[in-house]
Amino acid sequence: MRAADTLALPRGGVRLTRLGMGCAPIGGLYHSVTEDEARAAIDAAWDLGLRYFDTAPYYGGTRSELRLGAALRDRPRDQYVVSTKAGRLMRLDISVRPGDDGWADPLPFRPSYDYTYDGVMRSHDDSVRRMSLGRVDMLFVHDIGRSTHGGDHWHHWRQLTKGGGFRALRALREEGRVRAIGLGVNEAEAVHAAMQECELDCTVLAGRYTLLEQASLTPLLDACVRHGNAIVIGGPFNSGVLAGNGKFDYADAPARVLARVEAIGAVCREYGVPLQAAALQFPMAHPAVVSCIPGAHGAAQLRQNAAWFDQPIPPQLWRELKRRGLLDERAPVDEGARIA
């Protein structure tokens, strides 16, 4: 398994590089990124052979989509895959300020949730126009779940299931306007529920199957293998705590999480493996997983992610993590040490 290797989704013929680029950081997640830095990160991904890019209208108030489109516009369109998301319509709002919703320097657009048929269709069309790449390859329903919506969850879920949101996704796929549909969420329960309503091709699951936590193994990932819902691992560093920034689920990590990260890191140090390399490679051994999309604020970070992804890891590391109760015994792992 190498970063530029590709794997096909069970349905639809889409092939993703095993390592992709998550494009929230180039929208200014946590801190500002210049146009030149964003372009350099995308160019570095391309030079490394990475051909899968995931974005969303929400990232930086449309800034991420605009930057990704500008960087890819002159590339051969059949040589890369772009996924974006629906569920938030971006409306002009000059009251938007730096730091709103966690974006360091967002454009003056504020999100309005809309999971209806018309909302999903409009979001798709807006993204196509914004990026000017001719099409979006994969469209994901963004952040449908209780942790995002709280008491409004059922209202938005009804928009998706009864108000036509899933119907819009199916229509876009049937018409050939997108090649695959799914979810882009942080909640395993939302994916499992959605699979009862719609045949999903691919889902970005952020932070819920990582070196830090594996609760989604059963029943979700087992069901994904059975039903052909390929999983893209978003947030492989759990918002950065596994990469050293102290963030977990987009907030300061609690003490219990930091303690577990330190325990995992201690085992990695015993085997001479960077914690970040283990975090990127661990989820890739599961048969449901097709790609991993860590973010990068610039070219150096992008290249470092690729180096960690390709670094050989001795299988004894995984065994020791399981022996110490730091990794679920049921979790598939790479049992063969890779040669550099």
Secondary structure, DSSP 8 states (H G I E B T S, - for coil): --TT-EEE-SSTT-EEESB-EE-SGGGTBSS---HHHHHHHHHHHHHTT--EEE--TTTTTTHHHHHHHHHHTTS-GGG-EEEEEESEEEEE-TT--TTGGGBSS--SEEEEE--SHHHHHHHHHHHHHHHTSS--SEEEEES-SHHHHGGGHHHHHHHHHTSSHHHHHHHHHHTTS-SEEEEEES-HHHHHHHHTTS--SEEEEESSSSSS--GGGTTHHHHHHHHT-EEEEE-TTGGGGGGTS-EETTEE--HHHHHHHHHHHHHHHHTT--HHHHHHHGGGGSTTEEEE--B-SSHHHHHHHHHHHHS---HHHHHHHHHTTSS-TT-----S----
